[in-house]
Amino acid sequence: MTIISPAGRTTLDHVTDWVFDLDNTLYPRECNLFAQIDIRITHYVMDLTRLDFTAARRLQKLYYRDFGTTLNGLMQQHDIDPDDFLNKVHAIDYSPVMPHPELIAAIHDLPGRKFILTNGDTGHARAVLSRLGGAELFEEVHDIRAMTFVPKPHRQAYDGFFARHGIDPARSIMFDDLEKNLVVPHEVGMATVQVVAGAGYAHEQVDAWELDQASGPHVHHVTNDLAGFLRNLP
């Protein structure tokens, strides 16, 4: 499925830099890899705050919504060690991520540079890319440490990324599963694509707002098949 909004370009032949989110974007949300991370975050919040599961989960999602990531909220409100957090929440089983040669080939064939811009860390990204079959595919993984722990959707996260890699937003494109992470890219002139879950997807650990499919001017294209979208570019 690909939807092109009236605000979006119908072709992407101007793009020289291709920027991809990682989680629930390069692998399908349906494999529920992030659900593993999500539950480990809940237990981290429980251990830190001594709240029960329900209260800790409510706080976790509040921070995720209001601070961009739960990590940023915990750093701001509880002064935690980010490395301790990242090491603990990424101690997961990566086997649900299946090799995806069609996606890897489609990204490989794109003209220009390819980057990952993720609120996760590089170790997690490398583990995912190894499972997908694209360990050497990207110019660089620009992770939460490179963002100095200020995550998407904050403007600072994007500005630092552009400056570090000499990216002209007007000649680049951002792929992300969360529509709020496409607001700044649209404002600075990037093309945008929201990568959504398949029809009917639901999970008890996923709040409704995480699955929102936006139709505002900041979302130019929507797809639930990233490989197909890339293969069928004009």
C-alpha positions in Angstrom: 0.0 0.0 0.0 1.3 3.4 -0.9 -0.6 6.6 -0.5 0.6 10.0 -1.8 -0.8 13.0 -0.1 -1.6 16.2 -2.0 1.2 17.9 -0.2 3.8 15.3 -1.3 5.9 15.0 -4.4 4.9 12.4 -6.9 8.6 11.7 -7.8 11.7 11.6 -5.6 14.3 12.1 -8.3 15.7 15.1 -6.5 16.8 13.0 -3.5 20.5 12.4 -2.9 20.4 11.4 0.8 18.1 8.7 2.1 17.4 8.7 5.8 15.8 5.8 7.6 14.5 5.3 11.1 15.3 1.8 12.4 12.7 0.3 14.8 9.4 -0.6 13.2 10.6 1.0 9.9 13.4 -1.2 8.5 11.8 -4.3 10.0 8.0 -4.8 10.2 6.3 -3.8 13.4 4.5 -7.2 13.2 7.6 -9.1 14.2 7.2 -7.4 17.6 10.9 -6.9 18.2 10.3 -3.6 19.8 7.8 -5.2 22.1 10.7 -6.9 23.8 12.5 -3.6 24.3 9.2 -2.0 25.5 8.7 -4.5 28.2 12.3 -4.3 29.4 11.8 -0.5 29.6 8.8 -1.1 31.8 10.8 -3.3 34.2 13.6 -0.7 34.2 11.1 2.0 35.3 9.7 -0.4 37.9 13.2 -1.0 39.4 14.0 2.7 39.3 10.8 4.1 40.8 9.5 1.1 42.8 6.1 1.5 41.1 4.0 -1.5 40.2 3.8 -2.7 36.6 0.7 -0.7 35.7 1.9 2.6 37.2 5.4 2.2 35.8 4.0 1.5 32.3 1.8 4.6 32.5 4.8 6.7 33.4 6.9 5.1 30.7 4.4 5.9 28.0 3.9 9.4 29.4 7.7 10.1 29.1 7.7 8.5 25.6 5.0 10.8 24.4 6.2 14.0 26.1 10.0 13.7 25.9 10.4 11.8 22.6 11.8 8.8 24.3 11.3 7.2 27.7 15.1 7.5 28.1 15.0 11.3 27.7 12.2 11.5 30.3 14.2 9.4 32.7 17.3 11.5 32.2 15.4 14.7 32.7 13.3 13.6 35.6 15.5 11.0 37.4 19.1 11.7 36.2 19.7 8.1 35.1 22.8 6.8 33.4 21.9 6.5 29.7 24.4 3.8 29.0 23.1 1.6 31.8 19.5 2.1 30.4 20.5 1.3 26.8 22.5 -1.8 27.7 19.7 -3.2 29.7 16.8 -2.5 27.4 18.6 -3.8 24.3 19.5 -7.2 25.9 16.9 -8.9 23.6 16.4 -11.8 21.2 16.9 -10.6 17.7 15.7 -13.8 15.9 12.2 -12.4 15.1 13.9 -10.1 12.5 14.0 -12.1 9.3 16.5 -11.6 6.4 14.9 -9.3 3.9 16.9 -9.5 0.6 14.3 -7.5 -1.4 14.5 -4.6 1.0 18.3 -4.7 1.2 18.5 -4.7 -2.6 16.0 -1.9 -3.0 18.0 0.3 -0.5 21.3 -0.6 -2.1 20.1 0.5 -5.5 19.0 3.9 -4.4 21.1 6.7 -5.9 23.0 8.6 -3.2 24.0 8.1 0.4 21.9 6.1 2.9 21.8 6.8 6.7 20.0 5.5 9.7 18.7 8.2 12.2 17.6 6.3 15.3 16.6 7.0 18.9 18.2 3.6 19.7 21.9 3.0 19.9 24.4 1.8 17.3 24.8 -1.7 18.8 21.1 -2.3 18.5 21.1 -1.0 15.0 23.9 -3.2 13.9 22.2 -6.2 15.4 19.1 -5.5 13.4 21.0 -4.8 10.2 22.9 -8.1 10.6 19.6 -10.0 10.8 18.2 -8.1 7.8 21.3 -8.8 5.7 22.4 -5.2 5.4 25.4 -4.8 7.8 27.4 -2.7 5.3 24.5 -0.9 3.6 24.5 2.5 5.3 27.0 5.3 5.3 26.5 5.7 9.1 24.2 5.0 12.0 23.5 8.3 13.7 22.2 7.1 17.0 21.0 8.6 20.3 24.5 9.1 21.5 25.4 11.1 18.4 22.3 13.1 19.2 23.7 13.9 22.6 20.7 12.0 24.0 18.2 14.6 22.6 15.9 12.4 20.5 13.6 12.8 17.6 11.2 14.6 17.3 13.2 17.5 18.8 14.7 19.9 16.2 18.2 19.6 17.7 18.3 15.9 16.8 17.9 16.6 13.1 20.0 19.8 13.0 23.0 18.0 14.5 22.6 15.1 12.0 22.4 17.5 9.0 25.5 19.4 10.2 27.6 16.3 10.9 27.0 14.7 7.5 26.6 17.8 5.3 23.0 17.0 4.4 20.9 19.4 2.4 17.3 18.8 3.7 15.8 19.9 0.4 17.6 17.0 -1.4 16.9 14.3 1.2 14.0 12.1 2.5 13.0 10.8 5.9 11.3 7.4 6.5 9.8 6.9 10.0 7.0 4.9 11.6 6.0 7.7 13.9 4.3 10.6 12.2 5.4 13.1 14.9 9.0 12.3 13.8 8.2 13.7 10.3 7.1 17.1 11.4 10.6 18.7 11.6 11.8 17.0 8.4 8.8 18.4 6.5 9.4 21.9 8.0 13.0 22.0 6.9 12.2 20.8 3.4 12.8 17.0 3.4 10.4 14.7 1.6 8.7 12.3 4.2 7.4 8.8 4.2 5.5 7.2 7.1 6.0 3.4 7.3 2.9 1.9 9.0 1.9 -1.5 10.2 -0.3 -3.7 8.1 -4.1 -3.4 8.3 -5.5 -4.7 11.6 -2.3 -4.8 13.5 -2.7 -4.4 17.3 -0.6 -5.3 20.3 -1.4 -4.9 24.0 1.9 -3.1 24.5 1.3 -0.5 21.7 -0.8 2.6 22.5 -3.1 3.8 19.8 -1.2 7.0 19.2 1.9 4.9 18.2 -0.1 3.5 15.3 -1.6 6.8 14.1 -1.5 7.3 10.4 -1.4 11.0 9.8 -2.8 12.8 6.8 -1.4 16.2 7.6 1.0 18.2 5.4 4.1 16.8 7.1 3.4 13.2 5.8 3.9 13.2 2.0 3.7 9.4 1.5 2.5 6.5 3.5 3.3 2.8 3.0 3.1 -0.5 4.7 5.5 -2.1 2.3 8.9 -0.3 2.4 10.6 -2.6 -0.1 7.7 -2.3 -2.5 7.6 1.5 -2.2 11.3 1.7 -3.0 11.2 -0.7 -5.8 8.4 1.2 -7.5 9.8 4.7 -7.3 9.5 6.5 -10.6 
